[in-house]
């Protein structure tokens, strides 16, 4: 007898990658609700929550490394003729990631009204190279 898997791995990955960043879900419950909505399958909160393990973290890191490696192998994009005078276009994104309050002495948050901890993460992406640039 084979056990039926409750979590659909591909759908789980897509919810983590696409829904977390795009719609800015900040709670696991919101991600679980998006997973249930997309797969139309019921799932208990512990059944979803217990999937967040060190192994999942390692898997997501490998996925990111693979995706960046694939981008590096693609030929550079040609810019639109109206933008040909530019050598490249660089898009910058900055995000503040909130951390646990116990880390506030080491990493104080910016623009916070209460004692909080946070780190600012900056990313620059080259439109022509289709990938992150080193800073």
N, C-alpha and C positions, 0 to 999 in steps of 0.2 A: 504494500500500500504506500502510495506516495503522498506526502503532505502538500496541500495547495498553498502556494506562496501568496501571502496577503499583499505584500508590497510589489508593485510592478517597478523593477529597477530603472527602466528607461524613463517612465513617467516621473519617478521620484527625482532622478537627476535633472530632468527638465524643469520641474517645479523649483528645485533648489537654485538652478542657474538662472532661469528666466524670471520667475515670479519674485524671488527675493530681491534682486537688484532693480527690476523695472518698477514694481509697484510699492517698493520700500516696505515690505512686510517686516515687522520688527519682532514678532513673537512666533514661537513654534506653532502655537494654536492657529494663527493665521495661515502659516504654510501648510499645516495639516488640512485646513478647510479648502485651500486651493487645490491640494492633491485630491481630496475627495471630490471636489467639483470637476476636475479634469478627468478623473478616472471613473467617476460615477460608481465608486465602491465605498462601502462603509469601512471605517478603520477606527480602532480605539486610540485615544491619546497616547497611552503607553506604547502601543504598537508602533506608533510613528516616532515618538520621542526616543525610544530605545535604539533607533537606527543611527543616532548621532553618536558615533564611537570614534576612537582614534583611527580605526581602520577606514572609516568613511573620510576622515580628514586626509589620510594618506592617499586614498583613491581620488579625491577631488584635486589634490596637488598634482597627481599624475595626469589627470585629465587636462589641467591647466598647462602643464609642461608639454603635453602632446599637442594641444591646440596652438600654443605659441610656436612650437617646432614646425607645425604645418604652415603657419603664416610665414615663417622665415623661408620656406621652400618655394613659396609662390613668387612669380615674377612681380616686379614693381608695377603699380597701377599707373596708367597714363592719365594726367590731369586733363580736365576739360580745356579746350582751346582758349577760353576766356581767362583761365588761370595759368596758362603756360608761362607767363612771365615769372611766376613764383617757382622756386626750386622745390618747395614742399609746403604742405599745410600741416600744422601741428595742432592737435586738439588737447587741451589741458582739462583735467578733472580733479577736483579736490573734495575730499570727504572727511568728515570728522566722525571717528568711531568711538562711541561711548564705552568706557571700561568700568569695572567694578569700583565703587567709591573708595575701597581700601587702597587703591592705587593712586589716589589723588595727590599724595605728596610727591610721588615720583613723576607722574604725568598729569598735571592739572589741566582741566578742560578749558578751552577758550570760550568766551562769551557765555558762561554759565552763571545763573543766579544762585545756585546752590553748590555745595561742595560736591564736585563730580570729577571724574577722571576721563581723559580722552586723548586720542592721538589723531593727528591730521595726516592723511594719506594722500599724496599727490601722484597722479599718473599723467604721462604725456604719450599720445598716440600719433604716429605719423600716418597721414592719409595715403601718401605715395607708397611707403614701405608696408602699409597695412599691418602695423604692429607697434608695440611699445618701444620707445627710444630710451637709451641710457641717459641718465642725468648726471 
